[in-house]
């Protein structure tokens, strides 16, 4: 069961938490209360990316297990907002984030996937673009069995 942040046990009459991990205006979009507590208790900040996302690793892993890695998003939690250099580190592909690697001239700056947002691509003829498109030019010939 999830409790509202202002109604959780021990914090019933406390002012909102002030922390770089928590923004009262955003609330659950940024991080859950459980993630906040886990981060405070067991997390060590590894770094931040250009979007302001903060990356953590567990201070001490249980014996025989690898240390957990996680991200606290700056704003809404969106997996595609993680740049590739941090994605590789989060998924244990690399020991350290690839932030020191020089960018190649052909690499574009990272952008989150805009699908489902107002920034998504809508082709001509899409219902939200008026539903009208240009007529076919006549170079298409339907197949007849």
PyMOL commands that set and color helices and strands:
alter all, ss='L'
color gray80, all
select helices_A, chain A and resi 5-7+27-29+33-42+79-81+84-90+98-100+127-129
alter helices_A, ss='H'
color red, helices_A
select strands_A, chain A and resi 43-48+54-58+69-72
alter strands_A, ss='S'
color yellow, strands_A
deselect
rebuild
show_as cartoon
